[in-house]
């Protein structure tokens, strides 16, 4: 349990932080994890990265090449797109 210190005028008061109220990350020894878990996690991350990099062609139905190029250049990557 961590401690939080508040400075008062002449004395320091330490109050314990209730860790169960917060999302607390702890260090994990990666050598203790099984190889199967590491490989499946890596595969899932690779698939998610491929999905996030995919950009659909919004100009595929436009027949005029100049307009198609203009529309493609305006296509932005959405950083909020779900994976």
Backbone as a ProteinNet text record, in pm:
[ID]
protein_1_A
[PRIMARY]
XXXXXXXXXXXXXXXXXXXXXXXXXXXXXXXXXXXXXXXXXXXXXXXXXXXXXXXXXXXXXXXXXXXXXXXXXXXXXXXXXXX
[TERTIARY]
85.4	0	90.2	63.4	145.4	103.5	187.8	158.1	151.8	63.4	47.3	80.2	170.3	208.4	152.2	96.2	49	128.5	178.2	252	154.3	162.6	88.3	186.7	144.5	230.1	357.7	347.6	467.9	491.1	391.2	406.1	363.8	410.7	370.5	272.7	163.4	62.4	65.7	80.5	79.4	-50	-120.7	-244.2	-226.9	-267.1	-250.5	-348.8	-302.6	-387.4	-454.5	-583.2	-656.4	-639.1	-548.9	-516.9	-633	-724.8	-836.2	-932.5	-923.9	-1009.7	-955.5	-829.2	-763.9	-711.2	-690.2	-627.3	-477	-421.6	-279.4	-210.6	-105.2	-29.4	90.8	118	231	328.7	455	557.7	538.6	558.3	545.4	676.7	723.4	844.2	805.2	848.4	807.6	868.9	975.6	1034.3	947.5	861.4	774.3	648.9	620.3	502.7	530.2	432.4	451.9	466.6	541.1	565.4	435.3	339.7	212.6	138.2	140.4	72	139.1	272.2	344.1	316.3	314.1	290.4	148.7	49.7	-88.2	-109.1	-49.2	-60.5	3.2	118.5	186.4	102.2	40.1	-45.3	-165.8	-227.3	-343	-303.9	-188.9	-142	-110.2	-53.4	-22.1	-149.6	-251.5	-379.2	-444.1	-440.3	-499.8	-426.6	-295.1	-219.1	-251.6	-266.7	-305	-441.8	-536.1	-670	-667.3	-585.3	-582.2	-515.1	-426.7	-359.3	-440.2	-546.2	-627	-706.8	-697.6	-775.3	-855.9	-986.2	-1069.7	-1055.9	-1074.3	-1062.4	-1197.2	-1209.1	-1337.5	-1361.6	-1258	-1271.7	-1289	-1318.7	-1322	-1440.5	-1548	-1663.8	-1662.8	-1563.4	-1556.1	-1477.4	-1538.6	-1475.9	-1379.3	-1401.9	-1313.8	-1182.3	-1066.5	-940.3	-897	-927.6	-887.8	-966.6	-1094.8	-1177.7	-1139.9	-1111	-1071.3	-943.9	-844.9	-720.7	-746.7	-833.7	-863.6	-932.3	-1026.6	-1097.4	-1001.4	-913.2	-817.2	-720.1	-682.3	-588.6	-654.4	-786.3	-857.9	-890.1	-866.7	-898.1	-803.1	-859.1	-780.4	-789.6	-686	-687.9	-753	-850.2	-923.6	-849.7	-794.1	-721.9	-814.2	-944.3	-1038.8	-1108.6	-1067	-1129.6	-1101.4	-1204.1	-1186.3	-1111.5	-1048.9	-970.6	-1050.7
-116.5	0	123	217.4	337.5	441.1	538.3	645.6	777.6	861.4	993.5	1095	1185.5	1283.4	1419.8	1484.1	1621.6	1706.2	1816.5	1904.4	1997.3	1996.7	2094.3	2201.7	2293	2405.6	2361.2	2278.1	2238.8	2088.3	2009.5	1864.7	1799	1678.9	1602.7	1494.8	1485.7	1385.7	1283.6	1156.2	1051.3	973.4	962.7	885.9	775.3	654.1	543.8	557.1	517.7	518	381.6	381.6	256.2	210.2	115	69.9	-1	-59.3	-130.9	-36.9	92.2	189.1	228.4	198.3	244.5	126.5	151	51.6	61.8	-38.5	-37.3	-146.3	-110.5	-209.7	-252.7	-377.9	-434.6	-493.4	-496.6	-553.4	-704.4	-756.3	-899.7	-949.6	-1061	-1123.3	-1200.4	-1153.4	-1215.4	-1352.9	-1383.4	-1516.9	-1623.4	-1583.7	-1680.6	-1712	-1633.5	-1658	-1772.5	-1859	-1967.3	-1911.8	-1983.5	-1940.5	-1934.3	-2023.2	-2023.7	-1892.2	-1842.5	-1716.3	-1601.4	-1600.1	-1493.4	-1496.7	-1617	-1628.9	-1588.4	-1629.5	-1592.3	-1442	-1383.6	-1238.8	-1165.5	-1214	-1151.4	-1162.1	-1278	-1295.8	-1202.1	-1189.9	-1100.7	-955.4	-915.2	-778.3	-753.3	-852.2	-837.8	-821.8	-903.4	-892	-755.8	-709	-579.2	-467	-478.2	-374.9	-374.4	-492.9	-500.3	-436.5	-464.5	-406.8	-255	-204.7	-59.9	12.5	-55.5	7.2	-1.8	-82.7	-100.1	26.3	71.6	188.3	148	160.5	123.9	229.4	186.1	275.3	343.2	469.2	538.8	589.1	587.6	639.9	529.5	406.6	295.8	302.6	369.5	375.7	499.7	586.3	708.2	677.8	704.9	669	775.6	900.3	1007.5	999.9	981.6	963.5	1086.1	1206.1	1326.3	1338.8	1315	1321.6	1208.2	1092.7	979.5	1010.3	1071.9	1109.6	1214.3	1310.7	1416.5	1359.2	1269.8	1209.2	1123.1	1049.6	965.5	1048.8	1165.2	1249.2	1312.1	1326	1382	1278	1152.1	1046	1054.6	1062.1	1072.3	942	913.7	795.9	835.2	758.8	788	728.6	812.1	757.5	696.1	721.2	670.4	543.3	490.5	370.8	252.5	176.5	60.2	-50.1	-133.1	-242.6	-369.3
0	0	0	-90.5	-99.3	2.6	20	114	39.9	82	22.7	130.2	99.7	202.1	166.8	266.8	252.9	350.5	301.1	391.5	461.6	589.3	667.6	709.8	786.2	823.1	893.1	992.7	1066.4	1067.7	1032	1041	910.1	885.2	767.6	810.6	737	767	653.9	686.7	584.9	596.7	484.5	480.7	377.8	410	314.2	197.9	79.8	-39.6	-49.9	-76.8	-93.2	-238	-260	-395.5	-463.1	-387	-448.7	-521.2	-495.8	-563.8	-700.7	-728.1	-849.9	-930.4	-1058.2	-1144.2	-1122	-1059	-1024.8	-1105.2	-1175.1	-1250.6	-1169.3	-1176.1	-1103.2	-1204.2	-1167.5	-1254.7	-1265	-1387.9	-1412.5	-1469.3	-1417.4	-1470.3	-1595.7	-1712.6	-1839	-1858.9	-1789.3	-1803.9	-1737.9	-1646	-1579.3	-1661.2	-1765.6	-1848.9	-1945.7	-1970.1	-2066.6	-2208.6	-2291	-2429.6	-2509.3	-2479.6	-2552.8	-2532.5	-2410.3	-2379.6	-2453.6	-2453.4	-2523.2	-2672.8	-2731.4	-2875.4	-2912.5	-2833.2	-2866.2	-2849.6	-2746.3	-2729.5	-2846.5	-2891.7	-3004.8	-3131.3	-3154.1	-3271.7	-3266.1	-3149.9	-3136.3	-3159.3	-3107	-3129	-3275.7	-3342.7	-3485.5	-3567.5	-3536.9	-3608.2	-3583.6	-3460	-3427.5	-3499	-3510.4	-3580.4	-3729.2	-3788.3	-3929.7	-3951.8	-3862.9	-3876.8	-3862.8	-3771.8	-3750.9	-3866.9	-3939.2	-4052.7	-4181.4	-4183.5	-4303.3	-4332.5	-4456.4	-4499.7	-4622.2	-4613.4	-4727.6	-4836.4	-4960	-5074.1	-5096.2	-5053.7	-5065.6	-5207.2	-5290.7	-5426.4	-5529.3	-5488.5	-5583.5	-5679.7	-5644.8	-5734	-5823.6	-5808.7	-5889.7	-6016.8	-6131.4	-6258.8	-6309.1	-6277	-6322.8	-6244.4	-6312.6	-6240.1	-6160	-6209.1	-6135.7	-6005.2	-6013.5	-5892.8	-5797.3	-5852.4	-5769.5	-5692.1	-5758.5	-5691.1	-5583	-5613.9	-5516.9	-5392.5	-5413.6	-5301	-5218.2	-5285.4	-5213.3	-5131.1	-5183.8	-5109	-4986.5	-4988.8	-4874.2	-4767.5	-4800.5	-4705.5	-4587	-4468.5	-4346.1	-4268.5	-4195.2	-4109.2	-3977.3	-3934.8	-3812.4	-3692.7	-3604.8	-3489.8	-3384.7	-3394.5	-3295.8	-3343	-3459.4	-3513.5	-3422.1	-3391.5	-3305.8	-3376.6	-3299.6	-3358.4	-3351.1
[MASK]
+++++++++++++++++++++++++++++++++++++++++++++++++++++++++++++++++++++++++++++++++++

